[in-house]
Amino acid sequence: MINRLLPKILVVDDEPDVRRFFREVLTPIASSVAEAGDAHCALEAIESGDFDIVVCDIWMPGATGLDLLAMAHQTRWDIGFILVT
């Protein structure tokens, strides 16, 4: 049984080692932790998933974390963002 008191988290970073680090750190305090390697994949995951929090790198190739924040909040204004660099 999944505890919905714990957040569903999406980690977005272009570096696999950074995503893996965040997954290991966040898994004990989340109901689930998913990963995306860029802002476009993350936006698809946000639109199709039920995430509570996005932990996102600010500086990524293509679209930045700030771009993702703006795009995501057009449809999911209730999702929390933590931007890291």
ABEGO torsion letter per residue (X at the ends): XBBAABBBBBBBBABAAAAAAAAAAAAAABABBBBBABAAAAAAAAAABBBABBBBBABBBEBBAAAAAAAAAAABAABBBBBBX
